[in-house]
Amino acid sequence: QVQLVESGGGLVQAGGSLRLSCSVSGSIFSINAMGWCRQAPGNQRELVAVMTSEGSTNYADSVKGRFTISSDNAKNTVYLQMNSLKPEDTAVYYCNASIRTPERLTSDYWGPGTQVTVSS
C-alpha cells in the first residue's frame, strides 16, 4: 500500500505565504514524479506544479513566479512554497505522485487534500 499525507494548509490573508508538504510512505520502488493539483468549488481539478525525479519542474501559468515546488528525496517528501497568495488561490490542494512499486507497476496516487483559503 502507498499513502500520501499532506499538511500545511490553512487560512491566510492575501499577500501571505503558506508551505504545503506531502510525504509518501508504503511499498515504493521509485517515484517518477510528484506534484500538486488544486480544485476550487465548481471548478475542475487543475495542475499547479509538478517535479520529476530528475528535478524538472512545470508550473501553471497562474502560479509562476509565486509558487515553488521542491523535494527531499531522502524523505520522499514534496513541498509547495506559496507566496503572494491571492483569493483565487483558494482551493483544496491535492498531492499527486507517480510511483513504481516493487512489483514494477506504475500508478498514480493521491492524497486526501488540504484546504487553502486566502482572504481578501
Rosetta silent file (secondary structure, phi, psi, omega in degrees, C-alpha in Angstrom):
SEQUENCE: QVQLVESGGGLVQAGGSLRLSCSVSGSIFSINAMGWCRQAPGNQRELVAVMTSEGSTNYADSVKGRFTISSDNAKNTVYLQMNSLKPEDTAVYYCNASIRTPERLTSDYWGPGTQVTVSS
SCORE:     score description
SCORE:     0.000 S_00000001
   1 L     0.000  143.297  177.513    0.000    0.000    0.000 S_00000001
   2 E  -117.760  135.896  177.993    1.100    3.538   -0.766 S_00000001
   3 E  -127.627  140.440  172.709   -0.060    6.540    1.232 S_00000001
   4 E  -117.046  131.161 -179.594    0.268   10.266    0.621 S_00000001
   5 E  -127.308  121.496  179.978   -0.252   12.623    3.521 S_00000001
   6 E   -98.169  155.368  172.470   -0.478   16.386    3.034 S_00000001
   7 E  -153.872  164.161  173.846   -0.046   19.105    5.615 S_00000001
   8 L   106.617   -4.817  177.545    0.353   22.862    5.794 S_00000001
   9 L   -70.920  172.888  178.568   -2.961   24.166    4.545 S_00000001
  10 E   161.195 -164.662 -179.238   -4.892   26.868    6.335 S_00000001
  11 E  -106.406  131.329 -179.263   -6.267   30.372    6.255 S_00000001
  12 E  -144.448  152.466  176.921   -4.074   33.260    5.192 S_00000001
  13 E   -79.743  154.816  176.612   -4.588   36.846    4.110 S_00000001
  14 L   -54.593  136.681 -176.624   -3.966   37.930    0.552 S_00000001
  15 L    92.752  -11.367 -178.881   -0.279   38.554    0.021 S_00000001
  16 L   -83.761 -173.736 -176.166    0.684   35.998    2.621 S_00000001
  17 L  -132.463  151.933  171.574    2.512   32.692    2.326 S_00000001
  18 E  -143.012  153.576  175.774    1.927   29.044    3.078 S_00000001
  19 E  -125.085  119.405  176.676    4.053   25.941    2.678 S_00000001
  20 E   -95.150  146.068  175.874    2.438   22.643    1.871 S_00000001
  21 E  -127.045  148.995  176.600    4.140   19.304    2.492 S_00000001
  22 E  -142.300  120.479  179.674    3.348   15.863    1.162 S_00000001
  23 E  -110.049  138.353  179.036    5.027   12.704    2.395 S_00000001
  24 E  -106.846  133.809  177.041    4.839    9.358    0.630 S_00000001
  25 E  -137.617  163.631  177.170    5.037    6.109    2.558 S_00000001
  26 E   116.427 -156.755 -174.697    4.471    2.450    1.874 S_00000001
  27 L   -84.890   96.285 -173.640    5.672   -0.042   -0.671 S_00000001
  28 L  -125.288  132.042  170.412    7.718    2.065   -3.098 S_00000001
  29 L   -94.056  -46.456  177.560   10.377    1.076   -5.615 S_00000001
  30 E  -159.148  159.259  176.861   10.789    4.528   -7.112 S_00000001
  31 E  -113.106  120.573 -178.333    8.970    7.821   -7.534 S_00000001
  32 E   -79.704  -40.479 -178.059    8.731    9.088  -11.093 S_00000001
  33 E  -162.482  153.312  174.022    7.183   12.450  -10.311 S_00000001
  34 E  -137.242  151.345 -179.126    5.351   14.309   -7.588 S_00000001
  35 E  -166.806 -172.554 -177.323    3.210   17.363   -7.774 S_00000001
  36 E  -131.345  137.717  170.939    0.261   19.381   -6.658 S_00000001
  37 E  -124.203  164.960  177.005   -3.164   19.946   -8.115 S_00000001
  38 E  -142.414  155.900  179.081   -5.995   22.055   -6.780 S_00000001
  39 E  -141.430  117.763  175.739   -9.740   22.192   -7.066 S_00000001
  40 L   -93.553  156.631 -179.641  -11.895   25.172   -6.209 S_00000001
  41 L   -54.946  129.222  178.272  -15.663   24.835   -5.722 S_00000001
  42 L    82.134   -3.171 -178.721  -17.392   24.494   -9.063 S_00000001
  43 L  -111.941  161.694  173.730  -14.116   24.129  -10.933 S_00000001
  44 L   -78.516  156.915  175.419  -12.240   21.196  -12.378 S_00000001
  45 L   -67.082  135.434 -177.658   -9.090   19.951  -10.719 S_00000001
  46 E  -129.404  149.243  177.039   -6.085   21.697  -12.246 S_00000001
  47 E   -70.237  135.853  174.958   -2.359   21.139  -12.191 S_00000001
  48 E  -104.237  -53.721 -178.542   -0.444   23.600  -10.032 S_00000001
  49 E  -159.237  150.326  178.511    3.118   22.294  -10.120 S_00000001
  50 E  -144.432  147.981  177.486    4.980   19.075  -10.794 S_00000001
  51 E  -133.453  130.361  177.581    8.537   17.869  -10.316 S_00000001
  52 E   -85.307  170.593  179.204   10.076   14.824  -11.953 S_00000001
  53 L   -65.388  -21.427  177.330   12.620   12.534  -10.349 S_00000001
  54 L   -84.709   -5.275  178.057   15.262   14.276  -12.495 S_00000001
  55 L    97.187    0.618  176.737   14.346   17.611  -10.971 S_00000001
  56 L   -70.852  143.326 -178.596   12.455   19.098  -13.902 S_00000001
  57 E  -126.758  155.647  175.601    9.571   21.324  -12.894 S_00000001
  58 E  -145.579  139.701 -176.495    6.453   22.655  -14.519 S_00000001
  59 E  -128.352  150.529  168.723    4.022   25.241  -13.215 S_00000001
  60 L   -66.254  145.599 -179.264    0.583   26.504  -14.100 S_00000001
  61 L   -57.301  -33.123 -175.028    0.816   29.963  -15.644 S_00000001
  62 L   -69.573  -15.672 -177.318   -1.327   31.352  -12.843 S_00000001
  63 L  -117.500   -4.006 -179.446    1.263   30.488  -10.173 S_00000001
  64 L   -58.528  134.309 -179.688    4.552   31.043  -11.990 S_00000001
  65 L    86.602  -11.953  179.943    6.807   33.364  -10.035 S_00000001
  66 L  -115.988  -35.326 -177.891    4.773   32.913   -6.852 S_00000001
  67 E  -108.558  146.739  177.047    4.863   29.177   -6.109 S_00000001
  68 E  -135.060  127.180  176.167    7.905   26.930   -5.867 S_00000001
  69 E   -98.897  139.653  178.326    7.923   23.150   -5.791 S_00000001
  70 E  -147.669  170.882 -178.161   10.795   21.307   -4.167 S_00000001
  71 E  -146.251  156.795  171.238   11.525   17.885   -2.782 S_00000001
  72 E  -120.863   96.592 -173.468   13.503   15.979   -0.211 S_00000001
  73 H   -63.658  -32.174  179.620   14.134   12.663   -1.922 S_00000001
  74 H   -64.376  -27.549 -178.788   15.567   11.075    1.198 S_00000001
  75 H  -104.140    3.354 -176.038   12.254   11.690    2.944 S_00000001
  76 L    49.773   46.659 -175.763   10.025   11.005   -0.087 S_00000001
  77 E  -127.094  139.513  175.653    8.536   14.409    0.547 S_00000001
  78 E  -120.852  145.595 -178.068    7.496   17.183   -1.803 S_00000001
  79 E  -121.611  155.103  172.112    6.845   20.785   -0.811 S_00000001
  80 E  -133.579  106.427  176.173    4.936   23.659   -2.317 S_00000001
  81 E   -87.051  119.870 -176.794    6.002   27.101   -1.167 S_00000001
  82 E  -114.992  114.419  179.196    3.206   29.520   -1.972 S_00000001
  83 L  -114.011  164.195  178.474    3.976   33.235   -1.791 S_00000001
  84 L    48.813   48.536 -175.651    1.960   36.324   -2.696 S_00000001
  85 L   -65.792  145.479 -179.515   -1.218   34.347   -2.293 S_00000001
  86 L  -119.582  156.050  177.363   -4.385   35.622   -3.912 S_00000001
  87 H   -54.919  -32.164  179.918   -8.039   34.918   -3.103 S_00000001
  88 H   -72.645   -5.999  173.212   -8.266   32.994   -6.374 S_00000001
  89 H   -81.856   -7.629  179.785   -5.714   30.529   -4.997 S_00000001
  90 L   -61.087  125.139 -177.178   -8.367   29.332   -2.568 S_00000001
  91 E  -177.534  171.321  166.117   -8.942   25.635   -3.197 S_00000001
  92 E   -88.566  126.868 -178.050   -8.373   22.159   -1.892 S_00000001
  93 E  -101.999  128.511 -177.969   -4.813   21.243   -2.777 S_00000001
  94 E  -114.240  133.549  171.672   -4.071   17.616   -3.596 S_00000001
  95 E   -84.768  141.908 -179.167   -0.697   15.938   -3.668 S_00000001
  96 E  -135.935  140.302  179.484   -0.150   13.515   -6.521 S_00000001
  97 E  -140.334  138.308  172.191    2.633   11.032   -7.152 S_00000001
  98 E   -97.749  112.778 -169.060    3.529    8.676   -9.965 S_00000001
  99 E  -124.385  138.797  173.703    5.033    5.712   -8.166 S_00000001
 100 E  -103.126  124.182 -176.955    6.592    2.464   -9.246 S_00000001
 101 L   -85.059  169.191  176.468    6.020   -0.342   -6.782 S_00000001
 102 L   -58.365  -22.998  176.632    8.421   -3.227   -6.036 S_00000001
 103 L   -81.022    3.585  178.254    6.249   -5.279   -8.401 S_00000001
 104 L    68.337   27.887  173.837    7.301   -2.787  -11.127 S_00000001
 105 L   -99.460  133.062 -179.898    3.788   -1.483  -11.517 S_00000001
 106 E  -106.581  127.271  179.572    3.429    2.273  -12.060 S_00000001
 107 E  -142.561  160.940  173.698    0.332    4.032  -10.801 S_00000001
 108 E   -93.363  137.387  178.580   -0.822    7.476   -9.786 S_00000001
 109 E  -125.197  150.174 -177.576   -1.617    8.068   -6.142 S_00000001
 110 E  -127.867  145.480  170.382   -3.431   10.957   -4.486 S_00000001
 111 L   -83.113  171.368 -177.985   -3.503   12.453   -1.047 S_00000001
 112 L   -74.250  -16.648  179.615   -6.798   13.319    0.683 S_00000001
 113 L   100.912  150.895  176.482   -6.286   17.049    0.107 S_00000001
 114 E  -136.546  135.782 -175.477   -5.656   20.069    2.288 S_00000001
 115 E   -81.051  131.494  172.396   -7.721   23.255    2.280 S_00000001
 116 E  -119.898  122.689  179.481   -6.064   26.558    1.440 S_00000001
 117 E  -124.120  124.930 -179.504   -8.186   29.657    1.972 S_00000001
 118 E  -113.933  117.903 -178.948   -6.944   33.127    1.063 S_00000001
 119 E   -92.389  148.119 -177.950   -8.967   36.019    2.408 S_00000001
 120 L   -90.363    0.000    0.000   -9.065   39.399    0.693 S_00000001
